[in-house]
C-alpha cells in the first residue's frame, strides 16, 4: 500500500488492533463513500502478552486489506511507554504533514490505558504544531491546514458528540478485528489469557456496537466525541 499519498481521513491509535476495535465500521463506511482512508499505529504492540511484533505486523496488513485502507503505517514508538514529548509530537507532525488528512480520528484522553490517553494528547498537540510553518522546518515538509479531530469514545462517562450508523459494516468490522488472530480467543492457543482474549470479548464488542446503535435507532453504531464546536451548514440534513 502506498504510504506517501494524501488522505481524507487518518486514524491514529496506539496499538495495531486499536483502530479496528474502536472504529473499523466507520473506516469501512468512509471508504464506501469514496474517501481515502489510512491508519497510523503508534507502536508495534511489542509489549503485548500474546503474539510477536512480526506476527502483529502481518495481522495489521491483513486487517488493512479487509478495510480497504489506502495506507497503513507504523510510527514505531515504544509500546507501554508512549509519553507526550518533543520526539513523539515530531513523529506525529511528520506523519500528518506526509498524509495531510482533512479529518483525524484518535483515542480519547479519558482512557484507562496510559498509551491511549497519551496518544490522544500527542495527536491534539501535533495537529496544531503541524500548522506552524517554522516548526520542524528542517524536515522539509510543508505546514498543513488544521485537521478536524474526533475521539473514539471508550469511557461510559463520555457523552458522544455523534454516533455513526455502521449497521451495514458491522460484519466487516468483526472480520477486520479477527484478522488480529493472535490477540483473541483461540481454543488451541497456549499463550496466557488477557482481557481481550477472553472467550466472550468479541461478543461484548458486538454488543457495544448494538448499544450505540440503539441510541440512534439502528442496529449498530460507533461513538465519537468532538471537543471543538461543529460548524453545521444544514441543520435539517444533520438532524434528519
N, C-alpha and C positions, 0 to 999 in steps of 0.2 A: 504494500500500500504506500502511496506517496506520502511523504512527511513534510513537503515544502508548500503544499497548496494552502490557499486561504480558505477559511472555513466560515460558515454562517454560525455554527454552534461548536463550542468546545467544552466538554465536561472534564473537570479536573478533580480527581479524587485520590485518596491516599494509597489504596491498595488495588491489586489487579482485578478484584471482583467487586469493588465498591460501586462503580458506576452501574454495573448490571443489577446488583441487588436493590439499588435505590431508584434507578430511572431508566432501565433498559426499554420499558414500554414507551416512554416519552421519546427516547432516541429513535426507536423504530418508527414512531409516528412522524417525527420530524423528517426522517428520511423519505417517508411516503409522500410528504408534501413537496419533495424535491430539494430540500435544504442539504447543504454539505455539512457533515457532522463528524466530529472526531472526539477521541478520549485521550487524556494525558494522565497516566498513572504516576503518582509522585514516587513510589517505591516499587521494588521488585517483589515485595512480600516475603523477604528472606527471613523475617522473624516468625513467620507463621509456624504453628505446631505441625501442620501437615503439608506434604509436598515439598518441592525444592524450587529455587528461583528459576531453574531451567524448565521444569515442568510447568510452572505457573506462567512463564513467558509463552510457551506453546499454547496453553489453555486460553490465554488472553487473545492470541491471534485467532484462535478458533471462534471465540465469542465475538470478536470483531467482525469475522466473516458472517456470523449469524445475524448480526445487527446491520451489516452492510456499511460499516464505517468507511469514511474516506481517508481517515488517518488514525493510527493508534501509536502513541509514543510513550516512552518511559523516561522520567526525569531523574531516575537513579539517586534519589535521596535515601538516607538510612532509615529503614523500617524500624518503627518503635522509637525513633529519635528525631522525628520531624519537629523543628522549632522555628519560630519566626526569627530570621536572621538576615543579614545582608546577602549572604550566599543563597539562601533559599528564595528570597524575593527576586534576586537577579536571575536565577534559573527560571522562575515562572515568568518574569518580564520577557525574557528571550523567547520563551515558548509562545507567549501572547503576541509578540511582535512578528514572529515567524508565521503564525496562522491567522492573525488579525480577525478574530471572531467578533461577530455582532453581539452574541449572547454567550455568557459563560455560566455554566452550572457547577456547583461545588457543594460540599457538605455544609452543615450549619455549625456555628461556633458553640451552640449548646448541645454538645455531643459527648457522651461519656468516654469515648476513645480519644486519648490525647492527640494522636496523629490526625484524626478527623477535625478536631477543634482547631489545631494549629494550621491545617491546610486551609480551612475557611478564612482565617485571618491573613495568611500569606497571599491567597488569591485576591482578597479585597485590596490589600496594600499594593500588590504587584500590578493590579489593573490600573490603579491610579498612577503609579510610577511609570508605567509603560506609555502614558500620555505625555510625559515630560521629555522634551527633545534632548536635553542635556544629561539625562540620567543614563548611565552605562553607554555613553555615545561611542566609546572605543570599540564596541561590538559591531558597529557599522550598520545597525538596524534603524529603520525609521520609526518615529513615535506613531502611536495608533490613537484612534478615537476611543474614548472610554466605552467599553462594552457594558451592556446591561448584565447584572449579576443576579442569579436566582439560587437559593439554597434549598437543597433537598431536606424535607422535614423528617426528623427521626424522633425527637422527644415529643411525648404527648402533651407537654406544656407549651409547645409552639403552635399557635393557631396558623394554619396555612393561609397564604395570600391568594392562592389559586390551586385548583386540582385539575390535572389533565386526565381526560377520559381516555384510558388505554385499553378499553374492552376488546378491541379488535387486535390488540398486540400483546395481550397477557400471555398467550401460548408462546409467542416468540420470545418474550422476556424470560420465561422459565427455561426455554431451550438455551438461551444465552447464559443464564446462570448455571445450568447443568454442564455447560462446556468447561467450567472450572471443577472438574470431577474430583480432583484431589482434595478439595475443601469440604465436600459434602458427604452425606451418609453413603456408605457402601458396606454391605454385609461382609465383603471379602477383605476390607481394609484391616490392617494390623496396627495402624497408627493410633495415637491417643485421640480420645473423643474431645471435641471442642464444642462451644456453644452452637456454632453454625453447622457442625457435622452431626448433631443430634438428629434422630430419625424424623422428628416432626418439624424441623426448622423450615424446610421448603414449603410445607403446608401452611405454616404461620406466615410465610412471605406472601403466599396467595391470599390468605385471609386478610392480610394488611391491605392488599390491593382492593379486596372486596369492601373492606371498611371505608376506605377513602372514596371508592366508587359510590357507596351507599349515600354519602354526604351530598352527592350531586345527582343522584338518581340514575346511576349507570352501574354496569356490572363490575368494573374495575377502574381504579384511579391511582394516580401518583401525586403526592402533595409537595408543594414548594412554598417558600417564604421569600418575599422581596422586601428588602429594607427601605429602598427608595420609593417615593410616590410614583405611581404609574400614570403615564400620560395617555389618556384614552381618547381616541378620535371619535368613536361612535359608541356611546353607552348602550344603545339598543342592541347593536351587534354583540357587544360583550355580554350583556345580561340575558340575552335570549339564545 
